[in-house]
Amino acid sequence: MSSFTEELVVRVTYRTERGRRCVEVAQPFAYEVGFLGSGDLVRVPVGAPTDFGSQPRLTWLIDPPFGLNAKADAVHDQLYRDGSRSRIEADQIWWEAMAVEAKALQAAGQAFAPPWWRCVRYVAVRAFGWRNFIRPHCRRPEVVWSLLATWSLVAAFCLAAWLGLVILLRALTPPF
């Protein structure tokens, strides 16, 4: 079973990131992916900002952003920020971390996020998380140029295919 290697300690800084209030991680924090002793660690460095659960305020009644999945949310924010893993992998690690955190809270006799709520959060992140995942990467100029080059190649290919189809159809249709 995977685990969090240290306790999460944060410092309130009153800074915002993308319009949301954030706190900073005050001590190094890590999550071991997969199983205990796997060596696959997600490290959250000191000073890394996190807003924990980036969710609509209406849902704060059920699960406040600094609430039941705070550790898993901090790990997820770091994965989205550093881009060291794909988005689907980051979301799967978050799903696993939420379950690990819930199991630890339940064993300690504390309130924990029920499985149905973890499912709702996971589906919401899969549907809308792309906006937060791609944004930090677009700040790097080489990624912007890479995206532009990719999309221009796709556009050129589509245009060539369409023109080829038009020419082929004109050649195959008999004159009237």
GROMACS elastic network, one bead per residue, 0.5 to 0.9 nm:
[ bonds ]
;  ai    aj funct       b0    kb
    1    33     6  0.85546   500
    1    34     6  0.65496   500
    1    36     6  0.55495   500
    1   100     6  0.79297   500
    2    31     6  0.76533   500
    2    32     6  0.54807   500
    2    33     6  0.54242   500
    2    34     6  0.51054   500
    2    37     6  0.82116   500
    2    38     6  0.82331   500
    2    96     6  0.81071   500
    2    97     6  0.78069   500
    2   100     6  0.70227   500
    3    30     6  0.87806   500
    3    31     6  0.59115   500
    3    32     6  0.53687   500
    3    33     6  0.72572   500
    3    34     6  0.84735   500
    3    35     6  0.73649   500
    3    36     6  0.63656   500
    3    97     6  0.76313   500
    3   100     6  0.66176   500
    3   101     6  0.81947   500
    4     7     6  0.73509   500
    4     8     6  0.88876   500
    4    29     6  0.78722   500
    4    30     6  0.59720   500
    4    32     6  0.61115   500
    4    33     6  0.88645   500
    4    71     6  0.80357   500
    4    72     6  0.88938   500
    4    97     6  0.81645   500
    4   100     6  0.83179   500
    4   101     6  0.82295   500
    5    29     6  0.69791   500
    5    30     6  0.54937   500
    5    31     6  0.58026   500
    5    32     6  0.68603   500
    6    27     6  0.88283   500
    6    28     6  0.77648   500
    6    29     6  0.55376   500
    6    30     6  0.63929   500
    6    31     6  0.80503   500
    7    27     6  0.84983   500
    7    28     6  0.88766   500
    7    29     6  0.67964   500
    7    30     6  0.86675   500
    7    71     6  0.83194   500
    8    25     6  0.73646   500
    8    26     6  0.81207   500
    8    27     6  0.72338   500
    8    28     6  0.80611   500
    8    29     6  0.61063   500
    8    30     6  0.86912   500
    8    70     6  0.83604   500
    8    71     6  0.64011   500
    8    74     6  0.85732   500
    9    24     6  0.86779   500
    9    25     6  0.60505   500
    9    26     6  0.54374   500
    9    27     6  0.58327   500
    9    28     6  0.83760   500
    9    29     6  0.81152   500
   10    23     6  0.63031   500
   10    24     6  0.54350   500
   10    27     6  0.73269   500
   10    46     6  0.89709   500
   10    47     6  0.88126   500
   11    23     6  0.57144   500
   11    24     6  0.52061   500
   11    25     6  0.62217   500
   11    26     6  0.56414   500
   11    47     6  0.86808   500
   12    15     6  0.83363   500
   12    22     6  0.74735   500
   12    24     6  0.64960   500
   12    25     6  0.89475   500
   13    16     6  0.88193   500
   13    21     6  0.87349   500
   13    22     6  0.71354   500
   13    23     6  0.55976   500
   13    24     6  0.67301   500
   14    21     6  0.63717   500
   14    22     6  0.65840   500
   14    23     6  0.69809   500
   15    20     6  0.82848   500
   15    21     6  0.58286   500
   15    22     6  0.57260   500
   15    23     6  0.72580   500
   15    49     6  0.87839   500
   16    19     6  0.56806   500
   16    20     6  0.51005   500
   16    22     6  0.55033   500
   16    23     6  0.86131   500
   16    51     6  0.86732   500
   17    20     6  0.53656   500
   17    21     6  0.65326   500
   17    22     6  0.66284   500
   17    49     6  0.81290   500
   17    50     6  0.86409   500
   17    51     6  0.82038   500
   18    21     6  0.85644   500
   18   132     6  0.88356   500
   20    51     6  0.67301   500
   20    54     6  0.79792   500
   21    50     6  0.84934   500
   21    51     6  0.61963   500
   22    49     6  0.58918   500
   22    50     6  0.52738   500
   22    52     6  0.79118   500
   23    47     6  0.86918   500
   23    48     6  0.82772   500
   23    49     6  0.55524   500
   23    50     6  0.56056   500
   23    51     6  0.63748   500
   23    52     6  0.85560   500
   24    46     6  0.73176   500
   24    47     6  0.50070   500
   24    48     6  0.53665   500
   24    50     6  0.62493   500
   24    51     6  0.87741   500
   25    28     6  0.71990   500
   25    29     6  0.78518   500
   25    44     6  0.75766   500
   25    45     6  0.70216   500
   25    46     6  0.51331   500
   25    47     6  0.51281   500
   25    48     6  0.54384   500
   25    49     6  0.64755   500
   25    50     6  0.75352   500
   25    74     6  0.85440   500
   26    29     6  0.88183   500
   26    45     6  0.84187   500
   26    46     6  0.52875   500
   26    47     6  0.62496   500
   26    48     6  0.83628   500
   27    44     6  0.87704   500
   27    45     6  0.73707   500
   27    46     6  0.53261   500
   27    47     6  0.81984   500
   28    43     6  0.73904   500
   28    44     6  0.61047   500
   28    45     6  0.50593   500
   28    46     6  0.52409   500
   28    47     6  0.88210   500
   29    42     6  0.85217   500
   29    43     6  0.59858   500
   29    44     6  0.51280   500
   29    45     6  0.65951   500
   29    46     6  0.78792   500
   29    75     6  0.85916   500
   30    41     6  0.63636   500
   30    42     6  0.54574   500
   30    44     6  0.57670   500
   30    45     6  0.83946   500
   30    75     6  0.76002   500
   31    40     6  0.83926   500
   31    41     6  0.55822   500
   31    42     6  0.52028   500
   31    43     6  0.66395   500
   31    44     6  0.84069   500
   31    71     6  0.87537   500
   31    72     6  0.84508   500
   31    75     6  0.71474   500
   31    97     6  0.78066   500
   32    35     6  0.69458   500
   32    36     6  0.65922   500
   32    37     6  0.76693   500
   32    38     6  0.70591   500
   32    39     6  0.68213   500
   32    40     6  0.57105   500
   32    42     6  0.64459   500
   32    43     6  0.87624   500
   33    36     6  0.77429   500
   33    38     6  0.70195   500
   33    39     6  0.78562   500
   33    40     6  0.54556   500
   33    41     6  0.60225   500
   33    42     6  0.73049   500
   33    93     6  0.68440   500
   33    96     6  0.80727   500
   33    97     6  0.80941   500
   34    37     6  0.87929   500
   34    38     6  0.65693   500
   34    40     6  0.75085   500
   34    93     6  0.83918   500
   34    96     6  0.81627   500
   35    38     6  0.54890   500
   35    39     6  0.86492   500
   35    40     6  0.87142   500
   36    39     6  0.79221   500
   37    40     6  0.81580   500
   38    41     6  0.81171   500
   42    75     6  0.69877   500
   42    78     6  0.82291   500
   42    79     6  0.76614   500
   43    75     6  0.76840   500
   43    78     6  0.79807   500
   43    79     6  0.89978   500
   44    47     6  0.86732   500
   44    48     6  0.66095   500
   44    74     6  0.76568   500
   44    75     6  0.65656   500
   44    78     6  0.61648   500
   44    79     6  0.87175   500
   45    48     6  0.57057   500
   45    78     6  0.87258   500
   46    49     6  0.88208   500
   48    74     6  0.88988   500
   48    78     6  0.73868   500
   49    74     6  0.83957   500
   49    77     6  0.81517   500
   49    78     6  0.82231   500
   50    53     6  0.85939   500
   50    73     6  0.79103   500
   50    74     6  0.57353   500
   50    75     6  0.88200   500
   50    77     6  0.60700   500
   50    78     6  0.76764   500
   51    54     6  0.64141   500
   51    65     6  0.73655   500
   51    66     6  0.79410   500
   51    73     6  0.80897   500
   51    74     6  0.76161   500
   51    77     6  0.77919   500
   52    65     6  0.56446   500
   52    66     6  0.60108   500
   52    67     6  0.83005   500
   52    69     6  0.79199   500
   52    70     6  0.56445   500
   52    71     6  0.79248   500
   52    72     6  0.82008   500
   52    74     6  0.55005   500
   52    75     6  0.88948   500
   52    76     6  0.84663   500
   52    77     6  0.72221   500
   53    63     6  0.87610   500
   53    64     6  0.77772   500
   53    66     6  0.70524   500
   53    67     6  0.82838   500
   53    69     6  0.77864   500
   53    70     6  0.73109   500
   53    73     6  0.58191   500
   53    74     6  0.83170   500
   53    77     6  0.87617   500
   54    65     6  0.69418   500
   54    73     6  0.86538   500
   55    58     6  0.83217   500
   55    59     6  0.68546   500
   55    60     6  0.77532   500
   55    64     6  0.88598   500
   55    65     6  0.71977   500
   55   121     6  0.84658   500
   55   124     6  0.88514   500
   56    59     6  0.57853   500
   56    60     6  0.72617   500
   57    60     6  0.52040   500
   57    61     6  0.79055   500
   57    64     6  0.83654   500
   57    65     6  0.87425   500
   58    61     6  0.64280   500
   58    62     6  0.83964   500
   59    62     6  0.55205   500
   59    63     6  0.62090   500
   59    64     6  0.72730   500
   59    65     6  0.88604   500
   60    65     6  0.65099   500
   60    67     6  0.89527   500
   61    64     6  0.64242   500
   62   117     6  0.86829   500
   63    66     6  0.82389   500
   63    67     6  0.60616   500
   63    68     6  0.65960   500
   63    69     6  0.85309   500
   63   113     6  0.76820   500
   63   117     6  0.86131   500
   64    68     6  0.75081   500
   65    68     6  0.80862   500
   65    69     6  0.82061   500
   65    70     6  0.73917   500
   65    73     6  0.88386   500
   66    69     6  0.76739   500
   66    70     6  0.56569   500
   67    70     6  0.56189   500
   67   112     6  0.89566   500
   67   113     6  0.89681   500
   68    71     6  0.84503   500
   68    98     6  0.87085   500
   68   101     6  0.81106   500
   68   102     6  0.75952   500
   68   105     6  0.84538   500
   68   111     6  0.73306   500
   68   112     6  0.56374   500
   68   113     6  0.57458   500
   69    72     6  0.53745   500
   69    73     6  0.59583   500
   69    74     6  0.86251   500
   69    97     6  0.84143   500
   69    98     6  0.59287   500
   69    99     6  0.89784   500
   69   101     6  0.66497   500
   69   102     6  0.74882   500
   69   112     6  0.79952   500
   69   113     6  0.71435   500
   70    73     6  0.50698   500
   70    74     6  0.61702   500
   70    75     6  0.87440   500
   70    98     6  0.88072   500
   70   101     6  0.87007   500
   71    74     6  0.51985   500
   71    75     6  0.64038   500
   71    76     6  0.86883   500
   71    97     6  0.78695   500
   71    98     6  0.80657   500
   71   101     6  0.73163   500
   72    75     6  0.51842   500
   72    76     6  0.61677   500
   72    77     6  0.86587   500
   72    93     6  0.85928   500
   72    94     6  0.57925   500
   72    95     6  0.80712   500
   72    96     6  0.84498   500
   72    97     6  0.50883   500
   72    98     6  0.53841   500
   72    99     6  0.88491   500
   72   100     6  0.86078   500
   72   101     6  0.70712   500
   73    77     6  0.60806   500
   73    78     6  0.86088   500
   73    94     6  0.70993   500
   73    97     6  0.85042   500
   73    98     6  0.80171   500
   74    77     6  0.51322   500
   74    78     6  0.63273   500
   74    79     6  0.87556   500
   75    78     6  0.51778   500
   75    79     6  0.62945   500
   75    80     6  0.87531   500
   75    90     6  0.88785   500
   75    93     6  0.85510   500
   75    94     6  0.71062   500
   75    97     6  0.82135   500
   76    79     6  0.50574   500
   76    80     6  0.61926   500
   76    81     6  0.84913   500
   76    90     6  0.64566   500
   76    91     6  0.71458   500
   76    93     6  0.76183   500
   76    94     6  0.55387   500
   76    97     6  0.88512   500
   77    80     6  0.51765   500
   77    81     6  0.60411   500
   77    82     6  0.87085   500
   78    82     6  0.60669   500
   78    83     6  0.83065   500
   79    82     6  0.55565   500
   79    83     6  0.59150   500
   79    84     6  0.66381   500
   79    85     6  0.68008   500
   79    86     6  0.86744   500
   79    87     6  0.82517   500
   79    90     6  0.58211   500
   79    91     6  0.87235   500
   79    94     6  0.89939   500
   79   133     6  0.87607   500
   80    83     6  0.55970   500
   80    84     6  0.82275   500
   80    85     6  0.82136   500
   80    86     6  0.86675   500
   80    87     6  0.71782   500
   80    90     6  0.69752   500
   80    91     6  0.89298   500
   80   132     6  0.72468   500
   80   133     6  0.51026   500
   80   134     6  0.81912   500
   80   136     6  0.82497   500
   81    84     6  0.85158   500
   81   132     6  0.84313   500
   81   133     6  0.70073   500
   81   134     6  0.89754   500
   81   135     6  0.88808   500
   81   136     6  0.63558   500
   81   137     6  0.82065   500
   82    85     6  0.81628   500
   82   136     6  0.81186   500
   82   137     6  0.84315   500
   83    86     6  0.68388   500
   83    87     6  0.79337   500
   83    90     6  0.87615   500
   83   133     6  0.77770   500
   83   134     6  0.87074   500
   83   136     6  0.84399   500
   83   137     6  0.74929   500
   84    90     6  0.88716   500
   85    88     6  0.82506   500
   85    89     6  0.61803   500
   85    90     6  0.61526   500
   86    89     6  0.52210   500
   86    90     6  0.61426   500
   86    91     6  0.86616   500
   87    90     6  0.50057   500
   87    91     6  0.61560   500
   87    92     6  0.85858   500
   87   126     6  0.88190   500
   87   129     6  0.86149   500
   87   130     6  0.78052   500
   87   133     6  0.69947   500
   88    91     6  0.51048   500
   88    92     6  0.61403   500
   88    93     6  0.86123   500
   88   126     6  0.79966   500
   89    92     6  0.50346   500
   89    93     6  0.61311   500
   89    94     6  0.85204   500
   90    93     6  0.51822   500
   90    94     6  0.62040   500
   90    95     6  0.87033   500
   91    95     6  0.61670   500
   91    96     6  0.86579   500
   91   122     6  0.74819   500
   91   125     6  0.76681   500
   91   126     6  0.73683   500
   92    96     6  0.62306   500
   92    97     6  0.85427   500
   92   122     6  0.87827   500
   93    96     6  0.50851   500
   93    97     6  0.60510   500
   93    98     6  0.85848   500
   94    98     6  0.60706   500
   94    99     6  0.86541   500
   94   122     6  0.84039   500
   95    98     6  0.52412   500
   95    99     6  0.65007   500
   95   100     6  0.88329   500
   95   118     6  0.75138   500
   95   119     6  0.84755   500
   95   122     6  0.67968   500
   96    99     6  0.52521   500
   96   100     6  0.63061   500
   96   101     6  0.86990   500
   97   101     6  0.60250   500
   97   102     6  0.84688   500
   98   101     6  0.51326   500
   98   102     6  0.60706   500
   98   103     6  0.85770   500
   98   113     6  0.81281   500
   98   118     6  0.71359   500
   99   102     6  0.50826   500
   99   103     6  0.61312   500
   99   104     6  0.86498   500
   99   113     6  0.85689   500
   99   115     6  0.78883   500
   99   118     6  0.80172   500
  100   103     6  0.51702   500
  100   104     6  0.62719   500
  100   105     6  0.86991   500
  101   104     6  0.51383   500
  101   105     6  0.61654   500
  101   106     6  0.85201   500
  101   112     6  0.79773   500
  101   113     6  0.87519   500
  102   105     6  0.51222   500
  102   106     6  0.59900   500
  102   107     6  0.85089   500
  102   111     6  0.83603   500
  102   112     6  0.50924   500
  102   113     6  0.59722   500
  102   114     6  0.76240   500
  102   115     6  0.86842   500
  103   106     6  0.50831   500
  103   107     6  0.61000   500
  103   108     6  0.86228   500
  103   112     6  0.78260   500
  104   107     6  0.51311   500
  104   108     6  0.62698   500
  104   109     6  0.87531   500
  104   110     6  0.87504   500
  104   112     6  0.86301   500
  105   108     6  0.50809   500
  105   109     6  0.63178   500
  105   110     6  0.51617   500
  105   111     6  0.64821   500
  105   112     6  0.56930   500
  105   113     6  0.88956   500
  106   109     6  0.50513   500
  106   110     6  0.56273   500
  106   111     6  0.66801   500
  106   112     6  0.60761   500
  107   110     6  0.75842   500
  108   111     6  0.89081   500
  109   112     6  0.88394   500
  113   116     6  0.82691   500
  113   117     6  0.63077   500
  113   118     6  0.66135   500
  114   117     6  0.54667   500
  114   118     6  0.65130   500
  114   119     6  0.88889   500
  115   118     6  0.50645   500
  115   119     6  0.62461   500
  115   120     6  0.87604   500
  116   119     6  0.50451   500
  116   120     6  0.63313   500
  116   121     6  0.87754   500
  117   120     6  0.50084   500
  117   121     6  0.62188   500
  117   122     6  0.85218   500
  118   121     6  0.51480   500
  118   122     6  0.60573   500
  118   123     6  0.86203   500
  119   122     6  0.50733   500
  119   123     6  0.61342   500
  119   124     6  0.85386   500
  120   123     6  0.53141   500
  120   124     6  0.62068   500
  120   125     6  0.86970   500
  121   124     6  0.51009   500
  121   125     6  0.61594   500
  121   126     6  0.86092   500
  122   125     6  0.51486   500
  122   126     6  0.61408   500
  122   127     6  0.85719   500
  123   126     6  0.51047   500
  123   127     6  0.61257   500
  123   128     6  0.86146   500
  124   127     6  0.51019   500
  124   128     6  0.59910   500
  124   129     6  0.74713   500
  125   128     6  0.52644   500
  125   130     6  0.79785   500
  126   129     6  0.57125   500
  126   130     6  0.74801   500
  127   130     6  0.74816   500
  128   131     6  0.64197   500
  128   132     6  0.82172   500
  129   132     6  0.55345   500
  129   133     6  0.62650   500
  129   134     6  0.88396   500
  130   134     6  0.60577   500
  130   135     6  0.83935   500
  131   134     6  0.59303   500
  131   135     6  0.63798   500
  132   135     6  0.55099   500
  132   136     6  0.74464   500
  133   136     6  0.68037   500
  133   137     6  0.77382   500
  134   137     6  0.55245   500
  134   138     6  0.65095   500
  135   138     6  0.53014   500
  135   139     6  0.71388   500
  136   139     6  0.56859   500
  136   140     6  0.79046   500
  137   140     6  0.58756   500
  137   141     6  0.88836   500
  137   143     6  0.66883   500
  137   144     6  0.81764   500
  138   141     6  0.71018   500
  138   142     6  0.86336   500
  138   143     6  0.60705   500
  138   144     6  0.56190   500
  138   147     6  0.88759   500
  139   142     6  0.88915   500
  139   143     6  0.78115   500
  139   144     6  0.75199   500
  140   143     6  0.55711   500
  140   144     6  0.65961   500
  141   144     6  0.50526   500
  141   145     6  0.62319   500
  141   146     6  0.84857   500
  142   145     6  0.51746   500
  142   146     6  0.60256   500
  142   147     6  0.85983   500
  143   147     6  0.60634   500
  143   148     6  0.84999   500
  144   147     6  0.51461   500
  144   148     6  0.61652   500
  144   149     6  0.85675   500
  145   149     6  0.59902   500
  145   150     6  0.84659   500
  146   149     6  0.50983   500
  146   150     6  0.61047   500
  146   151     6  0.86219   500
  147   150     6  0.50953   500
  147   151     6  0.61432   500
  147   152     6  0.84829   500
  148   151     6  0.52227   500
  148   152     6  0.59951   500
  148   153     6  0.85136   500
  149   152     6  0.51292   500
  149   153     6  0.61437   500
  149   154     6  0.86235   500
  150   153     6  0.51947   500
  150   154     6  0.62784   500
  150   155     6  0.86626   500
  151   155     6  0.60397   500
  151   156     6  0.84760   500
  152   156     6  0.59858   500
  152   157     6  0.84613   500
  153   156     6  0.50282   500
  153   157     6  0.60449   500
  153   158     6  0.85421   500
  154   157     6  0.51374   500
  154   158     6  0.61749   500
  154   159     6  0.85813   500
  155   158     6  0.51489   500
  155   159     6  0.61066   500
  155   160     6  0.85684   500
  156   159     6  0.50917   500
  156   160     6  0.60642   500
  156   161     6  0.85070   500
  157   160     6  0.51025   500
  157   161     6  0.60517   500
  157   162     6  0.85294   500
  158   161     6  0.50737   500
  158   162     6  0.60871   500
  158   163     6  0.85647   500
  159   162     6  0.51129   500
  159   163     6  0.61061   500
  159   164     6  0.84509   500
  160   163     6  0.51126   500
  160   164     6  0.59320   500
  160   165     6  0.84568   500
  161   164     6  0.50426   500
  161   165     6  0.60999   500
  161   166     6  0.86334   500
  162   165     6  0.50764   500
  162   166     6  0.62228   500
  162   167     6  0.86871   500
  163   166     6  0.50231   500
  163   167     6  0.61538   500
  163   168     6  0.84964   500
  164   167     6  0.51597   500
  164   168     6  0.60350   500
  164   169     6  0.85286   500
  165   168     6  0.50496   500
  165   169     6  0.60549   500
  165   170     6  0.85328   500
  166   169     6  0.51930   500
  166   170     6  0.61667   500
  166   171     6  0.86259   500
  167   170     6  0.51340   500
  167   171     6  0.61668   500
  167   172     6  0.86700   500
  168   171     6  0.51055   500
  168   172     6  0.61947   500
  168   173     6  0.86759   500
  169   172     6  0.51191   500
  169   173     6  0.60834   500
  170   173     6  0.53695   500
  170   174     6  0.80550   500
  170   175     6  0.89922   500
  171   174     6  0.76284   500
